[in-house]
Amino acid sequence: MLYLALAFSFLWFIFIAPNEWSRHVWQGILLGMLMVSVTFGLLIQNTFTLRVKLVYIALCVIATASMVNYQVLEPKFFLDQHSIDKWRAVQYIHGSDGFPHVAIFSMADQQALISYFNAHIHQDDRVYYEGGFLVAEVSPLVDKVFYPLNRYFNNEEFNPDNGSSYLIFGPYQQGPWSIVAPDYMHIKMASLCDQVVFRNSSYILCTLKE
């Protein structure tokens, strides 16, 4: 069964799928690693003597240690800002084989936003996002569904839950991770926001104009 799952995973995500979503083949890769490990384990268990097993294990440990690039290791439970900035500066040097390409947002900024939500955003309030900037990392942290801004306008700028309506901007719209034009925030806030109720270096929350 595992061999079949591995084969179908590779066939689908690499050769058959029209969208060529090869990045999703990691499930098959995990199955492949599992099968290779189990196969070698069974061979060692059923074929080799105890002395040969110990020698084999020692060789595996030495080979693994020799392949590790200790210069890029971060042996710490929490990444500090210096490490994050260093990774960001060199993340594209080796392309897809380089450092993590996903942005690492400020935990302090997220904690401040969570505290504000807990204190001021109520059950019947609605939070909207603009365009494709879902600010998806925040929604599960504050246990609240975020809606596309078009729904606000489709409801004639009215909250059907009879609460307040807010617009949230995230790290890809302002701050060091911004990917928008320099005047984007000024234009959007001037046209959409009534009053800014929360702001830090990563997030802005404002009430929507009615």
The 8 nearest C-alpha neighbors of each residue, nearest first, counted from 0:
[[1, 3, 2, 4, 5, 6, 7, 30],
 [2, 0, 4, 3, 5, 30, 34, 6],
 [1, 3, 5, 0, 4, 6, 34, 30],
 [2, 4, 6, 0, 5, 1, 7, 8],
 [5, 3, 1, 7, 2, 6, 8, 0],
 [4, 6, 27, 2, 8, 3, 7, 30],
 [5, 7, 3, 9, 8, 4, 10, 2],
 [8, 6, 10, 4, 9, 5, 11, 3],
 [9, 7, 27, 5, 11, 6, 10, 4],
 [8, 10, 6, 7, 11, 12, 13, 27],
 [11, 9, 7, 14, 8, 13, 12, 15],
 [12, 10, 15, 8, 16, 9, 13, 14],
 [11, 13, 21, 16, 9, 20, 24, 10],
 [14, 12, 21, 9, 10, 11, 19, 15],
 [13, 15, 10, 11, 12, 16, 19, 9],
 [14, 16, 11, 10, 17, 13, 12, 19],
 [15, 17, 11, 12, 18, 19, 14, 13],
 [18, 16, 19, 15, 20, 14, 12, 11],
 [17, 19, 16, 20, 12, 21, 15, 13],
 [20, 18, 21, 17, 16, 13, 12, 14],
 [21, 19, 22, 18, 12, 23, 13, 16],
 [20, 22, 12, 13, 23, 24, 19, 25],
 [21, 23, 20, 24, 25, 12, 19, 13],
 [24, 22, 21, 25, 20, 12, 26, 27],
 [23, 25, 27, 26, 21, 22, 12, 9],
 [26, 24, 28, 23, 27, 29, 22, 21],
 [27, 25, 29, 24, 28, 30, 23, 8],
 [26, 28, 5, 30, 8, 24, 25, 29],
 [27, 29, 25, 31, 30, 26, 32, 24],
 [30, 28, 32, 26, 31, 27, 25, 33],
 [29, 31, 33, 27, 28, 32, 5, 34],
 [30, 32, 28, 34, 33, 29, 27, 35],
 [33, 31, 29, 35, 30, 34, 36, 28],
 [32, 34, 30, 36, 31, 35, 37, 29],
 [33, 35, 37, 31, 36, 32, 38, 30],
 [36, 34, 38, 32, 37, 33, 31, 39],
 [37, 35, 33, 39, 34, 38, 40, 32],
 [36, 38, 40, 34, 35, 39, 33, 41],
 [39, 37, 35, 41, 40, 36, 34, 42],
 [40, 38, 42, 36, 41, 37, 43, 35],
 [39, 41, 37, 43, 38, 42, 36, 44],
 [40, 42, 44, 38, 43, 39, 45, 37],
 [43, 41, 39, 45, 40, 44, 46, 38],
 [42, 44, 40, 47, 41, 46, 45, 39],
 [43, 45, 41, 42, 46, 40, 47, 52],
 [44, 46, 42, 43, 41, 47, 48, 40],
 [47, 45, 43, 42, 44, 48, 41, 52],
 [46, 48, 43, 51, 52, 45, 44, 49],
 [47, 49, 51, 50, 52, 46, 44, 43],
 [48, 50, 52, 51, 53, 47, 54, 44],
 [51, 49, 53, 52, 48, 54, 47, 55],
 [50, 52, 54, 48, 53, 49, 47, 55],
 [51, 53, 49, 55, 50, 54, 47, 56],
 [54, 52, 56, 50, 55, 51, 57, 49],
 [53, 55, 51, 57, 52, 56, 58, 50],
 [56, 54, 52, 58, 53, 57, 51, 59],
 [55, 57, 59, 53, 58, 54, 52, 60],
 [56, 58, 54, 60, 55, 59, 53, 61],
 [57, 59, 61, 55, 56, 60, 62, 54],
 [60, 58, 56, 62, 57, 61, 63, 55],
 [59, 61, 57, 63, 58, 62, 64, 56],
 [60, 62, 58, 64, 59, 63, 65, 57],
 [63, 61, 59, 65, 64, 60, 58, 66],
 [64, 62, 60, 66, 65, 61, 59, 67],
 [63, 65, 61, 67, 66, 62, 60, 59],
 [64, 66, 62, 63, 67, 61, 68, 60],
 [67, 65, 63, 64, 62, 68, 61, 69],
 [68, 66, 64, 65, 69, 63, 72, 70],
 [69, 67, 70, 71, 66, 72, 65, 64],
 [68, 70, 72, 71, 67, 73, 66, 64],
 [71, 69, 68, 72, 73, 67, 74, 66],
 [70, 72, 69, 68, 73, 98, 67, 86],
 [73, 71, 69, 70, 74, 68, 67, 75],
 [72, 74, 75, 71, 78, 82, 70, 69],
 [75, 73, 72, 76, 77, 78, 71, 69],
 [76, 74, 77, 73, 78, 72, 79, 82],
 [75, 77, 78, 74, 73, 79, 72, 82],
 [78, 76, 75, 79, 74, 73, 80, 82],
 [79, 77, 82, 80, 75, 83, 76, 73],
 [78, 80, 81, 82, 77, 83, 84, 75],
 [79, 81, 83, 82, 84, 78, 105, 85],
 [82, 80, 84, 79, 83, 85, 78, 86],
 [83, 81, 85, 80, 84, 79, 86, 78],
 [82, 84, 80, 86, 85, 81, 87, 79],
 [85, 83, 87, 81, 86, 82, 80, 88],
 [86, 84, 82, 88, 87, 83, 81, 89],
 [87, 85, 83, 88, 89, 84, 90, 82],
 [86, 88, 84, 90, 85, 89, 83, 98],
 [89, 87, 85, 86, 90, 84, 91, 83],
 [88, 90, 86, 92, 87, 91, 85, 98],
 [89, 91, 98, 87, 86, 97, 92, 88],
 [92, 90, 94, 93, 89, 97, 98, 95],
 [93, 91, 89, 94, 90, 97, 98, 96],
 [94, 92, 97, 96, 91, 95, 90, 98],
 [95, 93, 91, 96, 97, 92, 90, 98],
 [94, 96, 97, 93, 91, 98, 100, 99],
 [97, 95, 94, 93, 98, 91, 99, 92],
 [98, 96, 93, 94, 95, 90, 91, 92],
 [97, 99, 90, 100, 86, 96, 89, 91],
 [100, 98, 101, 90, 97, 86, 102, 87],
 [99, 101, 98, 90, 102, 91, 97, 95],
 [102, 100, 99, 103, 98, 87, 104, 90],
 [101, 103, 104, 100, 176, 99, 87, 83],
 [104, 102, 101, 105, 83, 106, 87, 99],
 [105, 103, 102, 106, 170, 201, 109, 108],
 [104, 106, 108, 107, 109, 103, 201, 80],
 [107, 105, 109, 108, 110, 104, 111, 103],
 [106, 108, 110, 109, 105, 111, 112, 104],
 [109, 107, 111, 105, 106, 110, 201, 112],
 [108, 110, 106, 112, 111, 107, 113, 105],
 [111, 109, 113, 107, 112, 108, 106, 114],
 [112, 110, 114, 108, 109, 113, 107, 115],
 [111, 113, 109, 115, 110, 114, 116, 108],
 [114, 112, 110, 116, 115, 111, 141, 109],
 [115, 113, 117, 111, 112, 116, 110, 118],
 [114, 116, 112, 118, 113, 117, 119, 111],
 [117, 115, 120, 113, 119, 118, 114, 112],
 [116, 118, 114, 115, 119, 113, 120, 141],
 [117, 119, 115, 116, 114, 120, 121, 113],
 [118, 120, 116, 115, 117, 121, 114, 196],
 [121, 119, 116, 117, 124, 118, 122, 115],
 [122, 120, 124, 123, 119, 162, 116, 117],
 [121, 123, 124, 120, 162, 125, 143, 160],
 [122, 124, 162, 160, 121, 125, 161, 163],
 [125, 123, 162, 163, 121, 122, 164, 120],
 [124, 126, 164, 165, 163, 123, 127, 162],
 [127, 125, 165, 145, 166, 164, 146, 167],
 [126, 128, 146, 166, 148, 145, 147, 165],
 [129, 127, 147, 167, 148, 133, 166, 146],
 [128, 130, 148, 132, 147, 131, 127, 133],
 [131, 129, 132, 128, 147, 148, 133, 149],
 [130, 132, 133, 129, 128, 147, 134, 148],
 [133, 131, 130, 134, 129, 128, 169, 171],
 [132, 134, 135, 131, 128, 129, 145, 130],
 [135, 133, 169, 136, 132, 137, 138, 128],
 [136, 134, 133, 137, 138, 139, 132, 145],
 [135, 137, 134, 138, 139, 140, 133, 109],
 [138, 136, 140, 135, 139, 134, 141, 109],
 [137, 139, 143, 140, 135, 141, 142, 136],
 [140, 138, 142, 141, 137, 143, 136, 135],
 [139, 141, 137, 138, 142, 113, 136, 143],
 [140, 142, 139, 138, 143, 113, 137, 116],
 [143, 141, 139, 140, 138, 144, 137, 116],
 [142, 144, 138, 141, 145, 139, 140, 126],
 [143, 145, 138, 146, 142, 126, 139, 125],
 [146, 144, 126, 127, 143, 138, 128, 147],
 [145, 147, 127, 128, 126, 148, 144, 150],
 [148, 146, 128, 127, 149, 150, 129, 145],
 [147, 149, 127, 151, 150, 129, 128, 146],
 [150, 148, 152, 151, 147, 153, 129, 146],
 [149, 151, 153, 148, 152, 147, 154, 146],
 [152, 150, 156, 154, 149, 148, 153, 157],
 [151, 153, 156, 155, 149, 154, 150, 148],
 [152, 154, 150, 155, 151, 149, 156, 157],
 [155, 153, 151, 152, 156, 157, 150, 158],
 [156, 154, 152, 153, 157, 151, 209, 150],
 [157, 155, 152, 151, 154, 209, 158, 153],
 [156, 158, 155, 154, 159, 151, 209, 152],
 [157, 159, 161, 160, 162, 164, 163, 156],
 [160, 158, 161, 157, 154, 162, 123, 125],
 [159, 161, 123, 158, 162, 124, 125, 163],
 [162, 160, 158, 159, 123, 163, 124, 157],
 [163, 161, 124, 123, 160, 158, 164, 125],
 [162, 164, 124, 125, 165, 158, 161, 123],
 [165, 163, 125, 207, 206, 124, 126, 158],
 [166, 164, 206, 126, 207, 205, 127, 125],
 [165, 167, 127, 205, 126, 204, 128, 207],
 [166, 168, 204, 128, 203, 127, 165, 169],
 [169, 167, 203, 202, 172, 204, 166, 128],
 [168, 170, 202, 172, 134, 171, 201, 167],
 [171, 169, 201, 173, 172, 176, 174, 177],
 [170, 172, 177, 176, 178, 169, 173, 179],
 [173, 171, 177, 170, 169, 179, 168, 178],
 [174, 172, 177, 170, 171, 201, 169, 176],
 [173, 175, 177, 176, 200, 201, 170, 172],
 [174, 176, 177, 173, 170, 171, 201, 200],
 [177, 175, 171, 174, 170, 178, 173, 102],
 [176, 178, 171, 172, 173, 174, 175, 179],
 [179, 177, 171, 172, 176, 180, 173, 175],
 [180, 178, 177, 172, 183, 181, 171, 173],
 [179, 181, 183, 182, 178, 184, 177, 172],
 [182, 180, 183, 179, 184, 185, 177, 173],
 [181, 183, 185, 180, 184, 186, 179, 187],
 [184, 182, 180, 186, 185, 181, 187, 179],
 [183, 185, 187, 186, 182, 188, 172, 173],
 [184, 186, 182, 188, 183, 187, 189, 181],
 [187, 185, 189, 183, 184, 188, 190, 182],
 [188, 186, 184, 190, 189, 185, 191, 183],
 [187, 189, 192, 191, 185, 190, 186, 184],
 [188, 190, 186, 187, 191, 185, 192, 193],
 [189, 191, 187, 188, 186, 192, 208, 193],
 [192, 190, 188, 187, 208, 207, 189, 193],
 [193, 191, 207, 188, 208, 194, 205, 206],
 [192, 194, 208, 207, 206, 191, 205, 195],
 [195, 193, 206, 205, 192, 196, 207, 208],
 [194, 196, 205, 197, 204, 206, 193, 192],
 [195, 197, 205, 204, 194, 198, 206, 203],
 [198, 196, 204, 203, 195, 205, 199, 115],
 [197, 199, 203, 202, 204, 196, 200, 195],
 [198, 200, 201, 202, 203, 108, 197, 111],
 [199, 201, 174, 202, 198, 108, 173, 170],
 [202, 200, 170, 199, 174, 169, 108, 173],
 [203, 201, 169, 199, 168, 198, 200, 170],
 [202, 204, 198, 168, 197, 167, 199, 205],
 [205, 203, 167, 197, 166, 196, 195, 198],
 [206, 204, 195, 196, 166, 194, 165, 192],
 [205, 207, 165, 194, 193, 192, 164, 166],
 [208, 206, 192, 193, 165, 164, 191, 166],
 [207, 209, 193, 192, 191, 206, 156, 190],
 [208, 156, 207, 157, 193, 155, 191, 164]]
